[in-house]
Amino acid sequence: MGIAKPGRIRRTHGEEFKVELVNAAREPGVSISGIALANGINPNLLRRWMRERGVTAPSLRRLDEPKMAVVPASEFVPVTIMQSSPAMVDIRIEARRGDAVVKVDWPVTAAGECAGWLRDWLK
C-alpha cells in the first residue's frame, strides 16, 4: 500500500487583485512583505507583479525625514549634561518579585548609603 501524494493546485489571481496590491506597495514607507503576507501571497510574487508593471519599490525612509549624520565610533561626541540641584535629584529603585513591588526614592546626596542599603538588601 502506497501513500498518495496530493497534487499541487496552482492558484490564480485576478488582474484587479494584482493591481490593488501593486498600488498599495507603491506607498512610501510600506512593507512589501507585509502587504503580501497580509493578503496570503508570497512577497516574491508581489515583487514580480511590480516588476512586470514597471513599478519600483519605494524607499522605506520618508523623503522629508532628516538624514542622521554618521559619526565614526572612535570619535569623541560631546554630551551636554543639565546641571540640577542635588536636593532635587533622587535615586529611584523599583524591585519586583512575583506580585510584590518595592519602590524606593533616595536622595542622590546619600548615594553611598543607598548603595550600601541595596547591597545588604540583595544578599
N, C-alpha and C positions, 0 to 999 in steps of 0.2 A: 504494500500500500504506500503510495507516494503522497507527498504534501503538495497540494495545488497552490501554485504561486499566482496571486491575483494580478490581473493585467493592469497596466498603467492607464489612467484616464487623463487625457490631455484637456486641461481647461482652456476655454476661450473667453476672451473679454471683448466687450463691445467697444467701438470707437469712442462713444460718448464717455464711457468709464475711463478709458485711457487719457482722453483729453482733459477730463476733470482732474485726474491725478497729476498730470504733467503741469497743468496750470497751478495747482496747489504747491507743487515743488518749485515753482518759479519765485515764490515769495522769499525776500531776503530773510535770513536767519532761521529758516525752517530746516528740519532734518529730513532728508530724502528717505533715509532708512525708516524713520518714524512714520512718515506718511505711508510708505509701502507696507510696513508691518501692520499698521492700524487698519489697512484695507485688505489684508490677507494675501499679499503677494510678496515675492522676493524683491529686495531692494535693487538687485542687479537687473531685474525685469523692468522696473520703473526707470532706471538709468538708460536702459536700451531704448525704451519708448521716447525718452527725452532726446537721446542722440538721433533717433530716426526723424524727429520733428525739428532738429536743429536747435534745440534748447540746451543751453549750458547751465550747469548747477550754479546757483548763486553762492556768494561768499557767506560764510556763517557770521562774519563780522559786519556790523552795520556800517554803511558808508559815513554816517555822521558821527560815529563813535571815535573819540580821540585815540590815537595810537600812543602806546606807552613807550617811553624810552628804555632801551635795553642797556643796563649797566653791568659791566663785567663784574663777576663775583669778587675778584681780588681788589677792586677799587673801593675806597672808603666812601661811605654815604653819610653825610652829616644828618643827625636827627635832633630836632628841637624838642626839648622836654619842658613842659609848662611848670613853672615854679609855683608851689602852693604852700600854704601854711601847714607845718607838720601836725598841728592840732586838728586840721580839717580832714586829713587823710587817715583812713582806717584800713586795717588788715581784716579782710573778710574771709572766713573759713566756713564752708558748709560740708558736712560729712553725712553720708547716708549709709545705713546698713539695714537692709530689709525695709520695714515700714518706719524705722526710727530715723529722724533727721535732727542733726545738731548744728546750729548756726552760732558762730562766734564772731563778734566785732571787737577788734583790739586796736588801740591807738598805735600808730606807726612809731611814735616816740618810744614805745616799750617793745620794739620788735624782738629784742633779745629774750625778754621774759616770755613773749608769745612762742618763740621757737622752743624754749625750754619746756613750757607747758605742753606744746604739741608733741614734742619728743616723748615726754612722760606719758601722755595720754595714749599714744600709739603703741606703747610697749605692751 
